[in-house]
Amino acid sequence: MRFHDLRHAYATSLVTDGVPINLVQRVMGHKQASTTLNRYTHTPGDYAARVLAAFDGSAASLLPPTLETPPRSDVDDAGEGL
């Protein structure tokens, strides 16, 4: 392991902890965010668990509560429109 490898680990840690990429870019001293993302950040070993955790329950809380669908009144008993 080289000392410079710590920069890669630091950038990866910041990004995976949710620090916005524009801030990580500034901390790292890069002119472009693409340099930070493409060269300095790496996929963490627990990425699959992180993805699952992101969708586990939290996404469901963003959805509106389900309501029963009212019966359609624009169709008569024969299935023809009124």
N, C-alpha and C positions, 0 to 999 in steps of 0.2 A: 504494500500500500504506500502510495506517495502522499506527500503533504497536500498536493493539489487536488487529490481525490476528495479531500474534506470539503472543498467548494462544491463538488457535485453532490455529495451527501447533504450538505446544508441546503442547497437549492431544492433538492428533491424533498427534503423534510418540510421546508416552508410551503411548497406548493401542495403537498399532500395534507398539510394541516389547514389548508384553506386560505392561505395568504394570497391576495390578488396578484396575478402575474406581473402587473405593472409595478407593484411595490418590490417584488422579488428582483425584477430587472434592475431597479434603481439601487437596491442593496448590493447586488452583485457587480454593479458598475458597467452593465452592458448597454450599448446604444440601442439595440433592438430586442424586443421581447422574444423574437424567434430564436435568437442566440441562446437565451436562457432556457427556453422550452426544448429546443432541438438538441442542444449539446450538453446542457448541465443538469437537466432533470431526467430521471430514470424511473421506470415502473417499479413501485415497491413490491416486495414479495407477497404482501397481503392484499394486493389490489382487488382480487375477486371478493374477499370478505368485505372490503370497503364499499365496493359497488353494491353488494347485496344489502349491507347495512344502510346505505343511502336510500334504498327503495323500501326497506322494511318498515312499514307503518307510517313513516313520515309522509310518503306520497299519498297514502289513503286519507290523511287528515286534510289534504288540500282539496279533495273532491267534495262537492256539495252533498248533503245528506240525500239519500234516495227517497223519493216520494212515489207513492203508487200512481200509476198512470190512469187518469180518468177515462172512462169509456168514451169512445168516439160517438158523437151525436150526428155527424154528417153522413152516416151510412145507415140506411134502413135495414130491417130484418132480412131482406132478400139479398143484401150485399150490394145494392145499387145506391149510387149517390142521390141525394135529395134534390 
